[in-house]
Structure formats: C-alpha cells, structure tokens
Amino acid sequence: MPLAEKNKVSMVLEPLNSIVTENMKGHSGYQGNHLEICMEIIKLVSSPAFRLFFDVYHIQIMDGNIIDNIKKYMEYIGHVQVAEARIVEKLTVNKK
C-alpha cells in the first residue's frame, strides 16, 4: 500500500456473490463473498489508499440491507456500482 499512497492511487476490494451460477454474474468459490469479510481485510490493511468497492448487485445478493450497509461503511467506500439484482428475491433473506 505504501506505493499506492505515495502515488495517490486508490485500490479497491469488491465483495462478489458466490451464489449465482450464471457466468459473470456469480463467482463460485470467491473468498471475499461477504461484506464483513472484505471489511475485515480493509480495516486490517488500514490504508487510506485501500477502499471498499460497493457493488449493489453483489452485496444485495449476499448480505442485503443496502442502505444500512452504505451508512455503516460510508467512510470506507471508494467506489459504488449500481446494477439491478432481479434474482434477489429468490436468493436473499435480508431485504431492505
């Protein structure tokens, strides 16, 4: 991270869903599939250059509670991507 900080470059970590089996919409076996896992890594790295890539599609499928999670992790978010998760109703438990 020192090189990224020195050059004022941001690096992001994106939680990806591991549930959807359709190619390029799900990522089976991905270890950073939950928001809490990625946030633990980001906090451990503890660098202003290492941020959260908040992808609404993947986070809604895996963790739900989009608004609450944005509020909770606002200070760590480096990028937001919004995509419709049509299959969410079938996959998620925590819908908000």
MODELLER restraints for C-alpha pairs under 7 A, 6 or more apart:
rsr = mdl.restraints
at = mdl.atoms
rsr.add(forms.Gaussian(group=physical.xy_distance, feature=features.Distance(at['CA:1:A'], at['CA:47:A']), mean=6.83, stdev=0.5))
rsr.add(forms.Gaussian(group=physical.xy_distance, feature=features.Distance(at['CA:1:A'], at['CA:49:A']), mean=6.83, stdev=0.5))
rsr.add(forms.Gaussian(group=physical.xy_distance, feature=features.Distance(at['CA:4:A'], at['CA:10:A']), mean=6.50, stdev=0.5))
rsr.add(forms.Gaussian(group=physical.xy_distance, feature=features.Distance(at['CA:4:A'], at['CA:49:A']), mean=6.24, stdev=0.5))
rsr.add(forms.Gaussian(group=physical.xy_distance, feature=features.Distance(at['CA:5:A'], at['CA:49:A']), mean=5.53, stdev=0.5))
rsr.add(forms.Gaussian(group=physical.xy_distance, feature=features.Distance(at['CA:9:A'], at['CA:49:A']), mean=6.36, stdev=0.5))
rsr.add(forms.Gaussian(group=physical.xy_distance, feature=features.Distance(at['CA:10:A'], at['CA:49:A']), mean=4.53, stdev=0.5))
rsr.add(forms.Gaussian(group=physical.xy_distance, feature=features.Distance(at['CA:10:A'], at['CA:50:A']), mean=5.96, stdev=0.5))
rsr.add(forms.Gaussian(group=physical.xy_distance, feature=features.Distance(at['CA:10:A'], at['CA:51:A']), mean=6.99, stdev=0.5))
rsr.add(forms.Gaussian(group=physical.xy_distance, feature=features.Distance(at['CA:11:A'], at['CA:49:A']), mean=5.93, stdev=0.5))
rsr.add(forms.Gaussian(group=physical.xy_distance, feature=features.Distance(at['CA:11:A'], at['CA:50:A']), mean=4.92, stdev=0.5))
rsr.add(forms.Gaussian(group=physical.xy_distance, feature=features.Distance(at['CA:11:A'], at['CA:51:A']), mean=6.17, stdev=0.5))
rsr.add(forms.Gaussian(group=physical.xy_distance, feature=features.Distance(at['CA:12:A'], at['CA:50:A']), mean=5.63, stdev=0.5))
rsr.add(forms.Gaussian(group=physical.xy_distance, feature=features.Distance(at['CA:12:A'], at['CA:51:A']), mean=4.69, stdev=0.5))
rsr.add(forms.Gaussian(group=physical.xy_distance, feature=features.Distance(at['CA:12:A'], at['CA:52:A']), mean=5.26, stdev=0.5))
rsr.add(forms.Gaussian(group=physical.xy_distance, feature=features.Distance(at['CA:12:A'], at['CA:53:A']), mean=5.38, stdev=0.5))
rsr.add(forms.Gaussian(group=physical.xy_distance, feature=features.Distance(at['CA:12:A'], at['CA:78:A']), mean=6.72, stdev=0.5))
rsr.add(forms.Gaussian(group=physical.xy_distance, feature=features.Distance(at['CA:13:A'], at['CA:38:A']), mean=6.76, stdev=0.5))
rsr.add(forms.Gaussian(group=physical.xy_distance, feature=features.Distance(at['CA:13:A'], at['CA:51:A']), mean=6.45, stdev=0.5))
rsr.add(forms.Gaussian(group=physical.xy_distance, feature=features.Distance(at['CA:13:A'], at['CA:52:A']), mean=5.22, stdev=0.5))
rsr.add(forms.Gaussian(group=physical.xy_distance, feature=features.Distance(at['CA:13:A'], at['CA:53:A']), mean=5.50, stdev=0.5))
rsr.add(forms.Gaussian(group=physical.xy_distance, feature=features.Distance(at['CA:14:A'], at['CA:52:A']), mean=6.25, stdev=0.5))
rsr.add(forms.Gaussian(group=physical.xy_distance, feature=features.Distance(at['CA:14:A'], at['CA:53:A']), mean=4.64, stdev=0.5))
rsr.add(forms.Gaussian(group=physical.xy_distance, feature=features.Distance(at['CA:14:A'], at['CA:54:A']), mean=6.53, stdev=0.5))
rsr.add(forms.Gaussian(group=physical.xy_distance, feature=features.Distance(at['CA:15:A'], at['CA:32:A']), mean=5.23, stdev=0.5))
rsr.add(forms.Gaussian(group=physical.xy_distance, feature=features.Distance(at['CA:15:A'], at['CA:33:A']), mean=4.96, stdev=0.5))
rsr.add(forms.Gaussian(group=physical.xy_distance, feature=features.Distance(at['CA:15:A'], at['CA:34:A']), mean=5.79, stdev=0.5))
rsr.add(forms.Gaussian(group=physical.xy_distance, feature=features.Distance(at['CA:15:A'], at['CA:35:A']), mean=5.81, stdev=0.5))
rsr.add(forms.Gaussian(group=physical.xy_distance, feature=features.Distance(at['CA:15:A'], at['CA:38:A']), mean=6.31, stdev=0.5))
rsr.add(forms.Gaussian(group=physical.xy_distance, feature=features.Distance(at['CA:15:A'], at['CA:58:A']), mean=6.75, stdev=0.5))
rsr.add(forms.Gaussian(group=physical.xy_distance, feature=features.Distance(at['CA:15:A'], at['CA:59:A']), mean=6.77, stdev=0.5))
rsr.add(forms.Gaussian(group=physical.xy_distance, feature=features.Distance(at['CA:16:A'], at['CA:27:A']), mean=6.50, stdev=0.5))
rsr.add(forms.Gaussian(group=physical.xy_distance, feature=features.Distance(at['CA:16:A'], at['CA:32:A']), mean=6.50, stdev=0.5))
rsr.add(forms.Gaussian(group=physical.xy_distance, feature=features.Distance(at['CA:16:A'], at['CA:33:A']), mean=4.83, stdev=0.5))
rsr.add(forms.Gaussian(group=physical.xy_distance, feature=features.Distance(at['CA:16:A'], at['CA:58:A']), mean=5.23, stdev=0.5))
rsr.add(forms.Gaussian(group=physical.xy_distance, feature=features.Distance(at['CA:17:A'], at['CA:26:A']), mean=5.44, stdev=0.5))
rsr.add(forms.Gaussian(group=physical.xy_distance, feature=features.Distance(at['CA:17:A'], at['CA:27:A']), mean=5.93, stdev=0.5))
rsr.add(forms.Gaussian(group=physical.xy_distance, feature=features.Distance(at['CA:17:A'], at['CA:33:A']), mean=5.18, stdev=0.5))
rsr.add(forms.Gaussian(group=physical.xy_distance, feature=features.Distance(at['CA:17:A'], at['CA:58:A']), mean=4.98, stdev=0.5))
rsr.add(forms.Gaussian(group=physical.xy_distance, feature=features.Distance(at['CA:17:A'], at['CA:61:A']), mean=6.51, stdev=0.5))
rsr.add(forms.Gaussian(group=physical.xy_distance, feature=features.Distance(at['CA:17:A'], at['CA:62:A']), mean=5.76, stdev=0.5))
rsr.add(forms.Gaussian(group=physical.xy_distance, feature=features.Distance(at['CA:18:A'], at['CA:26:A']), mean=5.37, stdev=0.5))
rsr.add(forms.Gaussian(group=physical.xy_distance, feature=features.Distance(at['CA:18:A'], at['CA:27:A']), mean=4.69, stdev=0.5))
rsr.add(forms.Gaussian(group=physical.xy_distance, feature=features.Distance(at['CA:18:A'], at['CA:28:A']), mean=4.43, stdev=0.5))
rsr.add(forms.Gaussian(group=physical.xy_distance, feature=features.Distance(at['CA:18:A'], at['CA:29:A']), mean=6.29, stdev=0.5))
rsr.add(forms.Gaussian(group=physical.xy_distance, feature=features.Distance(at['CA:18:A'], at['CA:30:A']), mean=6.23, stdev=0.5))
rsr.add(forms.Gaussian(group=physical.xy_distance, feature=features.Distance(at['CA:18:A'], at['CA:33:A']), mean=6.01, stdev=0.5))
rsr.add(forms.Gaussian(group=physical.xy_distance, feature=features.Distance(at['CA:19:A'], at['CA:26:A']), mean=6.14, stdev=0.5))
rsr.add(forms.Gaussian(group=physical.xy_distance, feature=features.Distance(at['CA:19:A'], at['CA:28:A']), mean=6.67, stdev=0.5))
rsr.add(forms.Gaussian(group=physical.xy_distance, feature=features.Distance(at['CA:20:A'], at['CA:26:A']), mean=4.41, stdev=0.5))
rsr.add(forms.Gaussian(group=physical.xy_distance, feature=features.Distance(at['CA:32:A'], at['CA:38:A']), mean=5.66, stdev=0.5))
rsr.add(forms.Gaussian(group=physical.xy_distance, feature=features.Distance(at['CA:34:A'], at['CA:62:A']), mean=6.12, stdev=0.5))
rsr.add(forms.Gaussian(group=physical.xy_distance, feature=features.Distance(at['CA:34:A'], at['CA:63:A']), mean=6.55, stdev=0.5))
rsr.add(forms.Gaussian(group=physical.xy_distance, feature=features.Distance(at['CA:35:A'], at['CA:59:A']), mean=6.82, stdev=0.5))
rsr.add(forms.Gaussian(group=physical.xy_distance, feature=features.Distance(at['CA:35:A'], at['CA:63:A']), mean=6.92, stdev=0.5))
rsr.add(forms.Gaussian(group=physical.xy_distance, feature=features.Distance(at['CA:42:A'], at['CA:50:A']), mean=6.49, stdev=0.5))
rsr.add(forms.Gaussian(group=physical.xy_distance, feature=features.Distance(at['CA:42:A'], at['CA:51:A']), mean=6.69, stdev=0.5))
rsr.add(forms.Gaussian(group=physical.xy_distance, feature=features.Distance(at['CA:51:A'], at['CA:76:A']), mean=5.42, stdev=0.5))
rsr.add(forms.Gaussian(group=physical.xy_distance, feature=features.Distance(at['CA:51:A'], at['CA:77:A']), mean=5.60, stdev=0.5))
rsr.add(forms.Gaussian(group=physical.xy_distance, feature=features.Distance(at['CA:51:A'], at['CA:78:A']), mean=4.91, stdev=0.5))
rsr.add(forms.Gaussian(group=physical.xy_distance, feature=features.Distance(at['CA:52:A'], at['CA:76:A']), mean=5.68, stdev=0.5))
rsr.add(forms.Gaussian(group=physical.xy_distance, feature=features.Distance(at['CA:52:A'], at['CA:77:A']), mean=4.54, stdev=0.5))
rsr.add(forms.Gaussian(group=physical.xy_distance, feature=features.Distance(at['CA:52:A'], at['CA:78:A']), mean=5.39, stdev=0.5))
rsr.add(forms.Gaussian(group=physical.xy_distance, feature=features.Distance(at['CA:52:A'], at['CA:79:A']), mean=6.79, stdev=0.5))
rsr.add(forms.Gaussian(group=physical.xy_distance, feature=features.Distance(at['CA:53:A'], at['CA:77:A']), mean=6.22, stdev=0.5))
rsr.add(forms.Gaussian(group=physical.xy_distance, feature=features.Distance(at['CA:53:A'], at['CA:78:A']), mean=5.89, stdev=0.5))
rsr.add(forms.Gaussian(group=physical.xy_distance, feature=features.Distance(at['CA:53:A'], at['CA:79:A']), mean=4.89, stdev=0.5))
rsr.add(forms.Gaussian(group=physical.xy_distance, feature=features.Distance(at['CA:53:A'], at['CA:80:A']), mean=5.99, stdev=0.5))
rsr.add(forms.Gaussian(group=physical.xy_distance, feature=features.Distance(at['CA:54:A'], at['CA:77:A']), mean=6.45, stdev=0.5))
rsr.add(forms.Gaussian(group=physical.xy_distance, feature=features.Distance(at['CA:54:A'], at['CA:79:A']), mean=6.05, stdev=0.5))
rsr.add(forms.Gaussian(group=physical.xy_distance, feature=features.Distance(at['CA:54:A'], at['CA:80:A']), mean=4.70, stdev=0.5))
rsr.add(forms.Gaussian(group=physical.xy_distance, feature=features.Distance(at['CA:54:A'], at['CA:81:A']), mean=6.24, stdev=0.5))
rsr.add(forms.Gaussian(group=physical.xy_distance, feature=features.Distance(at['CA:55:A'], at['CA:80:A']), mean=5.75, stdev=0.5))
rsr.add(forms.Gaussian(group=physical.xy_distance, feature=features.Distance(at['CA:55:A'], at['CA:81:A']), mean=4.63, stdev=0.5))
rsr.add(forms.Gaussian(group=physical.xy_distance, feature=features.Distance(at['CA:55:A'], at['CA:82:A']), mean=6.09, stdev=0.5))
rsr.add(forms.Gaussian(group=physical.xy_distance, feature=features.Distance(at['CA:56:A'], at['CA:66:A']), mean=6.92, stdev=0.5))
rsr.add(forms.Gaussian(group=physical.xy_distance, feature=features.Distance(at['CA:56:A'], at['CA:81:A']), mean=6.15, stdev=0.5))
rsr.add(forms.Gaussian(group=physical.xy_distance, feature=features.Distance(at['CA:56:A'], at['CA:82:A']), mean=5.15, stdev=0.5))
rsr.add(forms.Gaussian(group=physical.xy_distance, feature=features.Distance(at['CA:56:A'], at['CA:83:A']), mean=6.36, stdev=0.5))
rsr.add(forms.Gaussian(group=physical.xy_distance, feature=features.Distance(at['CA:57:A'], at['CA:82:A']), mean=6.48, stdev=0.5))
rsr.add(forms.Gaussian(group=physical.xy_distance, feature=features.Distance(at['CA:57:A'], at['CA:83:A']), mean=5.29, stdev=0.5))
rsr.add(forms.Gaussian(group=physical.xy_distance, feature=features.Distance(at['CA:57:A'], at['CA:84:A']), mean=6.10, stdev=0.5))
rsr.add(forms.Gaussian(group=physical.xy_distance, feature=features.Distance(at['CA:57:A'], at['CA:85:A']), mean=5.22, stdev=0.5))
rsr.add(forms.Gaussian(group=physical.xy_distance, feature=features.Distance(at['CA:60:A'], at['CA:66:A']), mean=6.23, stdev=0.5))
rsr.add(forms.Gaussian(group=physical.xy_distance, feature=features.Distance(at['CA:60:A'], at['CA:88:A']), mean=6.95, stdev=0.5))
rsr.add(forms.Gaussian(group=physical.xy_distance, feature=features.Distance(at['CA:61:A'], at['CA:88:A']), mean=5.53, stdev=0.5))
rsr.add(forms.Gaussian(group=physical.xy_distance, feature=features.Distance(at['CA:61:A'], at['CA:91:A']), mean=6.29, stdev=0.5))
rsr.add(forms.Gaussian(group=physical.xy_distance, feature=features.Distance(at['CA:61:A'], at['CA:92:A']), mean=5.48, stdev=0.5))
rsr.add(forms.Gaussian(group=physical.xy_distance, feature=features.Distance(at['CA:62:A'], at['CA:92:A']), mean=6.65, stdev=0.5))
rsr.add(forms.Gaussian(group=physical.xy_distance, feature=features.Distance(at['CA:63:A'], at['CA:94:A']), mean=6.77, stdev=0.5))
rsr.add(forms.Gaussian(group=physical.xy_distance, feature=features.Distance(at['CA:64:A'], at['CA:92:A']), mean=6.59, stdev=0.5))
rsr.add(forms.Gaussian(group=physical.xy_distance, feature=features.Distance(at['CA:64:A'], at['CA:94:A']), mean=4.94, stdev=0.5))
rsr.add(forms.Gaussian(group=physical.xy_distance, feature=features.Distance(at['CA:64:A'], at['CA:95:A']), mean=5.36, stdev=0.5))
rsr.add(forms.Gaussian(group=physical.xy_distance, feature=features.Distance(at['CA:64:A'], at['CA:96:A']), mean=6.71, stdev=0.5))
rsr.add(forms.Gaussian(group=physical.xy_distance, feature=features.Distance(at['CA:65:A'], at['CA:94:A']), mean=6.16, stdev=0.5))
rsr.add(forms.Gaussian(group=physical.xy_distance, feature=features.Distance(at['CA:65:A'], at['CA:95:A']), mean=5.89, stdev=0.5))
rsr.add(forms.Gaussian(group=physical.xy_distance, feature=features.Distance(at['CA:65:A'], at['CA:96:A']), mean=4.96, stdev=0.5))
rsr.add(forms.Gaussian(group=physical.xy_distance, feature=features.Distance(at['CA:66:A'], at['CA:96:A']), mean=6.76, stdev=0.5))
